[in-house]
């Protein structure tokens, strides 16, 4: 398993949004993150190709919002490799108002398909467990391959049939590096201040910014909020060209539209654009 080699006890670096300074380790964070994201997406692509070669349907589950980074990168890989998006059944998932997991579409041949998920963080495997439970409403599902960027040191490798698929190269972090927030901390900004920075936050990768203690935020203190936004700007994957800038706008829309059907409709339209690019490519080749 891969571990980022950073000196023990490293503090959050000086807050500077105008530049990335090697001495503050931000470049190392970003390079490591980019390498790991690409590695995961390449492995997902190989597994999809293998499944198709074995004559299986592919159900690719994308949890919101953590899976969006990997979904966008994967669609780019499809295009670069002349691999049609319509070869894969992409399903987005999220919880409704009653905290019940819902799918954006129907599974294909669930009993015989290759079923996999892509996400940012595997903690206790709860998301994977919920997904496979939902999938079993459609038929028999023995396992779900779960590809994630990182996990905590004490995280299990399997939960109810959902299992970490990229065991050999998942990034492993001490729990304090993940701050106990599942990697993101939008809930820290729920309160009197209501600092509206969740989209910027979601396309940063805060697990790569370790600190000795869990920071607490006073959202009524504008200086504190500005400093936090400054940190996010430095570590933002979209701003630093680690992920497609479109992810930022995707997440911004999703964060501002909590209604599940609106969220799903947006993503279905997004995926349909990739499908239309398949059609255009087919016409071009046939012409």
C-alpha positions in Angstrom: 0.0 0.0 0.0 1.2 3.5 -0.8 1.9 6.0 2.0 2.8 9.6 1.6 6.1 10.2 3.3 5.7 13.4 5.2 7.6 14.2 8.4 5.7 13.4 11.5 3.9 16.3 13.1 4.0 18.5 10.0 1.8 21.6 10.6 -0.5 23.2 8.1 1.7 25.4 5.9 1.7 29.2 5.7 -1.5 30.3 4.1 -0.7 31.7 0.6 -3.1 31.4 -2.2 -1.0 33.4 -4.7 1.7 30.7 -5.0 2.7 27.2 -4.1 6.0 27.0 -2.3 8.0 23.7 -2.3 9.1 24.3 1.2 5.5 24.1 2.4 5.0 20.6 0.8 2.1 21.7 -1.3 3.7 20.7 -4.6 4.4 17.3 -3.1 0.8 17.0 -2.0 -0.5 17.9 -5.4 1.9 15.6 -7.3 1.1 12.7 -5.1 -2.6 13.3 -5.4 -2.5 13.6 -9.2 -0.4 10.4 -9.5 -2.8 8.5 -7.2 -5.9 9.7 -9.0 -4.5 8.7 -12.4 -3.4 5.4 -11.1 -6.8 4.6 -9.8 -8.6 5.6 -13.0 -6.2 3.6 -15.1 -6.9 0.5 -12.9 -10.6 1.1 -13.2 -10.3 1.3 -16.9 -8.3 -2.0 -17.1 -10.9 -3.8 -15.0 -13.8 -2.5 -17.1 -12.0 -3.6 -20.3 -11.4 -7.0 -18.7 -15.0 -7.3 -17.7 -16.2 -6.4 -21.2 -13.7 -8.9 -22.6 -15.4 -11.6 -20.5 -18.8 -10.6 -22.0 -20.1 -8.9 -18.9 -22.2 -5.8 -18.6 -20.6 -3.1 -16.5 -22.4 -1.1 -13.8 -20.2 1.8 -12.6 -21.5 3.4 -9.4 -20.5 7.0 -8.7 -21.3 8.2 -5.1 -21.9 12.0 -4.8 -20.0 14.1 -4.5 -16.7 12.2 -3.8 -16.9 10.1 -7.0 -17.2 13.0 -9.4 -13.5 13.7 -9.6 -12.8 10.1 -10.7 -15.9 10.0 -13.0 -14.6 13.1 -14.9 -11.1 11.7 -15.1 -12.4 8.3 -16.2 -14.5 9.8 -19.0 -11.4 11.7 -20.2 -9.5 8.4 -20.3 -12.3 6.8 -22.3 -12.0 9.6 -24.9 -8.3 9.4 -25.0 -8.4 5.7 -25.6 -11.3 5.9 -28.1 -13.3 3.9 -25.6 -17.0 4.6 -25.9 -18.8 5.8 -22.7 -21.9 3.8 -23.8 -20.0 0.6 -23.1 -20.5 1.3 -19.4 -23.7 1.8 -17.5 -23.0 4.8 -15.2 -25.2 5.2 -12.2 -24.9 8.1 -9.7 -26.1 7.6 -6.2 -26.9 9.8 -3.2 -29.2 9.9 -0.2 -32.7 11.4 -0.3 -34.3 13.5 2.4 -34.9 10.4 4.5 -31.3 9.4 4.2 -32.1 6.5 2.0 -29.7 5.7 -0.8 -31.1 6.2 -4.3 -29.7 5.5 -7.8 -30.0 7.8 -10.8 -30.8 4.9 -13.1 -31.3 1.1 -13.5 -28.7 -1.6 -13.1 -28.0 -3.8 -16.1 -27.9 -7.6 -15.7 -27.0 -7.2 -12.1 -26.7 -11.0 -11.5 -23.9 -11.4 -14.1 -22.5 -7.9 -14.5 -19.2 -6.6 -13.2 -20.2 -4.1 -10.5 -17.8 -1.4 -9.3 -17.7 2.0 -7.6 -15.3 4.9 -7.6 -15.0 7.3 -4.7 -12.5 9.5 -2.8 -12.5 7.9 0.6 -13.1 4.5 2.1 -13.6 4.9 5.9 -15.6 2.1 7.5 -17.0 0.9 4.2 -20.5 2.3 5.0 -21.1 3.8 1.6 -20.0 0.6 -0.1 -22.2 -1.5 2.2 -25.2 0.8 1.4 -24.6 0.6 -2.3 -24.4 -3.2 -2.4 -27.5 -3.4 -0.2 -29.4 -1.2 -2.7 -28.0 -3.2 -5.7 -29.4 -6.4 -4.2 -32.9 -5.0 -4.6 -32.3 -5.7 -8.3 -30.9 -9.2 -8.1 -28.0 -11.2 -6.7 -24.8 -9.3 -6.1 -22.0 -11.3 -4.5 -19.5 -8.4 -4.3 -18.8 -4.8 -5.3 -15.3 -3.7 -6.2 -14.8 -0.3 -4.5 -11.9 1.9 -5.9 -11.0 4.7 -3.5 -8.2 7.2 -3.2 -7.5 6.7 0.5 -8.4 4.9 3.7 -7.6 5.2 7.4 -5.0 2.9 8.9 -7.7 1.1 10.9 -10.3 0.9 8.1 -11.6 -2.6 7.2 -11.0 -3.9 3.7 -14.6 -5.3 3.3 -18.1 -4.5 4.4 -21.1 -6.6 3.5 -19.6 -7.7 0.2 -18.2 -4.3 -0.8 -14.5 -4.6 -0.9 -11.5 -2.3 -1.6 -10.4 -3.3 -5.1 -7.2 -1.3 -5.3 -5.5 -2.9 -2.2 -2.0 -2.6 -3.7 -1.9 1.1 -4.1 -4.6 2.8 -2.0 -3.2 5.7 0.0 -3.3 4.9 3.7 -3.4 7.8 6.2 -3.3 8.1 10.0 -6.8 8.9 11.3 -5.7 12.3 12.5 -4.8 13.2 8.9 -8.3 12.7 7.9 -9.5 14.8 10.8 -12.4 12.4 11.5 -14.5 14.2 8.9 -14.4 11.7 6.1 -11.9 14.0 4.4 -14.2 16.9 4.0 -15.7 19.2 6.6 -18.6 21.1 5.2 -20.5 20.5 8.4 -18.0 22.7 10.2 -19.4 25.7 8.4 -23.0 25.1 9.4 -23.9 27.8 11.9 -24.3 31.6 12.3 -21.6 32.4 9.8 -22.8 30.1 7.0 -19.6 30.5 5.1 -20.4 29.4 1.6 -17.2 27.6 0.4 -18.3 24.0 0.0 -17.6 23.7 -3.7 -14.1 24.9 -3.3 -13.7 22.7 -0.3 -15.0 19.6 -2.1 -12.5 19.9 -5.0 -9.6 20.3 -2.6 -8.2 17.3 -1.0 -7.9 18.1 2.7 -6.6 14.7 3.8 -3.3 15.8 2.4 -3.1 18.7 4.8 -2.2 17.1 8.2 -2.3 18.9 11.5 -1.8 17.8 15.0 -5.2 18.5 16.2 -8.7 18.9 14.7 -9.0 22.5 13.8 -12.2 24.3 15.0 -13.7 27.2 13.1 -15.6 30.3 14.2 -17.6 31.1 11.1 -18.5 34.5 12.5 -14.8 35.5 12.4 -14.2 36.6 8.9 -10.4 36.5 9.4 -10.6 32.8 10.2 -12.9 32.1 7.3 -10.6 34.0 4.9 -7.6 32.1 6.2 -9.4 28.8 5.6 -10.4 29.8 2.1 -6.8 30.7 1.4 -5.7 27.2 2.4 -8.4 25.7 0.2 -7.2 27.8 -2.8 -3.7 26.4 -2.4 -4.8 22.8 -2.3 -7.7 23.0 -4.7 -7.2 20.2 -7.3 -9.2 22.0 -10.0 -7.4 25.4 -9.6 -4.1 23.6 -9.8 -5.0 21.5 -12.9 -4.9 18.2 -11.1 -8.6 17.5 -12.0 -10.7 19.0 -14.8 -11.9 22.5 -13.8 -15.4 21.4 -14.8 -15.5 19.4 -11.6 -15.5 22.6 -9.6 -18.7 23.8 -11.5 -20.3 20.4 -11.2 -19.9 20.4 -7.4 -20.9 24.1 -7.2 -24.2 23.2 -8.9 -24.8 20.1 -6.7 -24.0 21.9 -3.5 -26.5 24.7 -4.3 -29.2 22.3 -5.4 -29.9 19.8 -2.6 -33.0 18.3 -4.3 -32.0 14.8 -5.3 -33.9 14.8 -8.6 -32.4 18.1 -9.7 -28.9 16.7 -8.9 -29.6 13.5 -10.8 -31.0 15.3 -13.8 -27.9 17.5 -14.0 -25.6 14.5 -13.9 -27.7 12.5 -16.4 -27.4 15.5 -18.9 -23.7 15.6 -18.2 -23.2 11.9 -19.0 -25.4 12.2 -22.1 -22.9 14.7 -23.4 -20.2 12.0 -23.2 -22.6 9.6 -25.0 -23.2 12.2 -27.7 -19.5 12.6 -28.2 -19.4 8.8 -28.8 -22.0 9.3 -31.6 -20.0 12.2 -33.1 -16.9 10.1 -33.1 -18.7 7.2 -34.7 -20.0 9.4 -37.5 -16.5 10.8 -38.0 -15.0 7.4 -38.3 -17.7 6.0 -40.6 -17.5 9.1 -42.8 
